[in-house]
């Protein structure tokens, strides 16, 4: 018997009794109280209309949406006016990223320095999420030099778009059988340059680990992302290991084929081995509170790590026929190696004061290598960590002055608030 078309069930009409948050976002609401499923999934405040009153929601104005965002009122008003950044401003932001992006992303020189952009810009043209991340980073960096009202507005606008896009993308990835691209990983690591680094590093670890077992659609991009993760995570874990998912990251650092992902040296040249040791030390630091480890197994491995640093040392001397990149790579590697050695020496032998000859000889060698770098070295954005480690052990005025001068040079270049408290001391 043929069913009467007039009696066929139609899709249920959109509920008019859902929460205000879902209506504002134009999403279906399952009307679960006190917090609906949609708001709970997206970590949003679930708001309901007053009992007995059903409010017909109109399309929210830009000002209303911004009032719910955690941005200063004056910036919210700016975004109301400049909701859609002009084409000229977008071009300016892309030009700024193209010019200054390598300074944050790589210590390479010449053509290899700009090659990093060939990995990012094609993805930005393909993915609105990556494009918004790039524009957000460029706008926030450009604000250090230009306080233009439209620029301030665009920084907030693109930040909101990027956050919203990343949340939606991560939600879709959770329901997928396997990762389909590296866009989410690239977006999460982009935030390591500008936002609260800890949650984004944890997200990057969770996204990267399953991808190591899957053939990437773009192998060059994957290698760049793996190296970026290893650099950021190892350095951050050294001081903030208690706030990071170290067990997840450990599976990445111990992945059998990881070195193949790092062989190109897109970010740190020849310094990758040092980061494995830095992460190895960070794992142990997270397991004890005092400055001196009591566990004999941990102590033995720290001593072993110190010996590994000594074994991989190849006496570096600048030769007349050396290229600028070779010198830059060799010096950067030696700065990290010496900083790790100084730290491990003081950690494994608490009886040695920082004034001990063995410590001060390494400090002196560190300063000697630091002065080998050119004034505008592409490694400037990556050597703050070793300078802080060694600077704490520098007791000679000449050594302190050399490290302080370099930090001020980097501060002038990056205008980063990271150094404010250091330079005041």
N, C-alpha and C positions, 0 to 999 in steps of 0.2 A: 504494500500500500504506500502510495506516495504521500509524504508528509505535507500538510498544508503550510505553504510558505509563511502565511500570516501568523502561524502558531510557533514558528521557529524561535528559539530563545536568542535574544540579542545580548551583546556584551553588556554587562552591568554598567549603569551610568556611573560617572565619577562621583564619589561621595562628596557631599557638601558639608559634612560634619567632621572632616579631618582636622588635624592640628594646624595652627596658623603657620607654623614653620614649613610644613609640606606644601601648603597652599602658596606661600610666598615663593617657594622654589619650583612651583608647578609640578609637584610630584604626587603620585598616588599615596594615600595614607591608609594604613590598616586599622586606624582608630584605636590602637591598643593603648590603654592607660596604665600608668601615668606617662610613660614614654613610648612613643610608637617605634616600630621596627626601623623605619627609615632614619629617624633622628638618632636612635641608638647606634646604628651602623656607622653614621657619619659624625658621631660625637657632637651633635648639635643640641641646643636647648630646645626642648619640646614645649611649645606654648599652645594653650588651648583657649578658645573664646569663653567669655563669661557664661556660666550655666544659664541655659534657657534663651540665649541670644545667639542667633546664627548670623554671622557677618558675611556679606558677599564680598569676596576679595577681588579687587581689580589688580591689573598688572602693576607691580610695585615700581615706584619711581626710583631712579638711581640713588637719590638722597636717602630714601627709606632703607634700601638694601645696605648702603654704607653705614647707616646708623647702627646696624647689627654687627658690623665688623669692629675688631679691636684696633682701630686707628684713631689718631687724634682728631678732634672735631674739625680743626682748621684744614686738615688734609682731606677729610671727607667732603668738605665743601668744595675744595679744589677739584676733586674727582668728579663732582656733580657737573662742574662747568666743562671740564676736559675729559668727558667720559670716553671719547674716541680720540686718542692721540693723532695728531696730524701726520701725514705721510712724510713731511719734512723731518719731523722729530724721530720717526721710526728709522729713517735713513741715517740720521745723526747717531742714534743709539747703535745701529749695526756697524757704522764706521768706527765708533768708539771701541766696540768689542773687538773688531778686526785689528785695531791698532794696539790696544792694551791687553786684550785677552791672553796672548801668549805670555805676558809678564806674570800672570797668575797660574798658568797651566803648564809651563815647561821651562826647563833650564837649557834648552837647546839653543843653537846659534844658527845664523844664516837661513838657508832654505828650510832646514829641519825645524826652525823655530816657528815659521808660519805654516808649516805642513799640518800642524795640529788643527788649524782652522778648516782644513779640507775634510777633517773627520766630523766637525761639529756643524758647519753651515749646511751641508746637504741634508743632515738630519733635521735641522731647524726648518728647512724649506718643506720637508715632508711631514713634519709633526708640529701642529700648533702648540703642543705642550712644550717642546724643546725651544720653539721660537719665543714663547712667552718667558721661559727661563732665561734665555739669552738677553732679551730686552730688559727683564727685571734686573739682572746683574749689571748690565751696562748703565741703566738709569741710576741705580743705587751708587755705583762707582762715580758716575759723572756728577752726582750731587755733591761730592767732596770738593768740586771745583766750581760749580755753578748752582746757585740756589734759585734758579728760575722757577716760577710758580707752576708752569705747565710741566716742567721736568719733575717736580715733586709729585704732581698729580699722576704722571705716567708711572712713576716708581711704585706708587700704591696700587694703581690699576693693574699693572702687570704682575705684581706680587699676588694680588687676589686671583687673577686668572690662572697663574701658575699653580698656586696652592689648590684651587678648585680642580684644575685639570689633573694634577698629580693624585689627588684623592680619588677621583673617578677612575683613573687608569689603574691604580692599585686595587681598587675594588673589583674591577674587571679581571685583573690578573689572578685574584684569589679564586675566582670561579672558573678559570681556564685550566685545561688539562696540563699545559706546559707553556712557558714563556714564548711569546711570538716575536718579540723584538727587544732591543736593548734601550729603547726610549725611556722606559721607567727608571732603569738603572742610571742612565745619563742624567735624567732630571733630578733624581735624588742626590747624586753626587755634585750636581751644580749648586745645590743649596749648601754644600760644605764650604763654599767660598763666601757666603753672605749671611746665612741664617744661623739658628742654633745648630751647631754641628753634631751634637751627640745623637739626637733622635734620627737624623738623616744618615749618619754613619751606620747605625743599627739597621735602618731600613735597607741601606745599600748592601750590608752583609747578608741579609735575608734574601735579597734579590739576586745577588751574585752567586751564592753557593750552588743553587740548582742549575744555573746557567753554565757552570764549568763543565757539566756533563753533556751539553747540547752544542751542536755545531752552530756557530753564530752566523747570521745573515751577512755581517760585515766583520771580518776577522780583524782588520786594522783598528776599527772602533773598539772591539772587545779588548784587544791588547792594551789600548790606551786607558780604558775604563778599569781594567784589572790593576794596572800600574798606579793609576790615580788612587784607587781604593787602598792598595798596600801602603802607599806613602801616607795618606791621611790617617788611616786607621792605626798604623804602627806608632806614629808620632803622638796621636791623641791618646792612645791606650797607655802610653808611658806615664801620663799624669792624671788621666781620667778613666783608668781601667775599670774602676768600680761601677761606672755608669754605662759601660758598653757590654754588648753581647760577645764576650771573649770566646766562649765555646763555639759559637757560630763562625766567628772569624778564624778560629784555630783550624777548622776544617778547610778553610780557604788557603791559609798559609801552608798547610801540610798537604795540599792537593798535589799528587805526583807530577802533573804536567804544568805546574804553575810557572816555573822558570821559562818555559817556552812562550808564555804570555808576556814576559818581562824582557825578553831578549832584545827588543827594538830600542829600549831605553828612551822612549818618547818624552818622558818627564824628567827623570833623574840621571840619564846617561849611564854611567858605570857604577852607581852607588846602591844598586838594588840589594846586594848581599847584606849591606849594613842594616837595612830595614828589617830583614828577617831576624837579625840578632836583637834589634831594638824591640820587636814584638815579642821575641822569646823572653827578654828581660821583663817586659811589661806583664806577661803572664805570671811571672813569679812575684812581681811587686804587688799584684792584686791579691796575693795569698797571705801576706803578712803585713802587719801594721807598723812595727818598729822599723828603724832604718837598717837593722842588722838581722838577716834571716836566721831563724833558729833551726829550721828543718835542714838536716844534713844533705838530703837529696837536692833541695833547691840550691843550697850553698854550693854543692859540687857542680851543678849545671851552670851557675853564674860564673864560677871559676873557669869552667870549660868554655863559656861564651867569651870570656876575657882572652883566653888563649887563642880562640878562633880569630878574634880581632887582630891579635899579634901575628898569626900565621898568614892572614890574607894581606898583610902589609907588604907592599912593594915600594921600596924607597923611591919617592917621587922627587925628581929634580927637573926643573925647567931646562930644556935643551934649546939651542939656537934654531933648530929646524922644526920645532914643535908648532903645530897650528894652535890658534886661539881656543878652539873647542876642546882639543886634547888637554890643554893647560887647565881650562875651566873644569873639565870632568875630573881630572886628577886632583885638583885642589879641593873641589867639593867633596869628593870621596874621603880625602884625608881629614877634612874638617869634621865630618860625621864620625869617622873611625876614632879620632883622638878624643872627641867629646864622649863617646861611649866608653872608651878605655878609662878616661878620668873618672867617670861616674862609677864604673864597676870597681875600679881600684879603691875608691873611698868607701864603696858599699861592702865589699868583701873583706876589707881590713879596716875596721873602725878605729884601730889604734893609730893609723897613719893620719897626721894632721894635714890640712891642705897646704901647709908651708913646707911639707916634705919635698926633698929634691926630686923624687920620682914623679910627684904630681906637677911641680913647677917646671920641670923639663918638658913635659907634655904641653903645659900651658904655653910655654915659650915657642914650641914647635907649632902649636895651633896659630898663634899670632903671626908667626913667620909665613905660614901658608895663607892666612887671611889676607895679608898684604900683597900676595901674589895675584889676587883677583883684580881685574880692572875696575875702575870707579863705577862703571855702569854694567856690572856683571849680570848676565841673565840668571845667575844662581841666587841673586840677592833675596828673592822672595821665598827661598827654600832653606836658608841657613840661619834663621833666627833661633831655631831649637838648639843647635850646637853652640851658638854664641851665648845663649842664656846659661846652658850647662857649664861651659868653661868660664864664663864671666863670674860665676859664683865662687870660683876657685882662684881667680886672678888676684894676686896681692901686690904685684909690682905696679906702680903708677903708669908706666909705659904700656903695660899689657891692658890695664883697665881703660886707658885712653884710646887704644887702638880698637877695642871692642865697642866702646861707647860711641866712637866716631862712626863706625860702620853701622851701628844701630840707628844713629841719627840720620845717616844717609838713606837708609831703607825707609825710615819714618817719613822723610821728606818726599820720597818717591811714591810710597803707598798711602801716606796720610792715615795710617791705621791706628786705631785707639788701643791696640794691643800693647803698644810700647809706652803709652802715656805714663803709667805708674813707674816703669823701669827708668825712664829718662829723668823723672823728677827726683829719684833717689840720688 
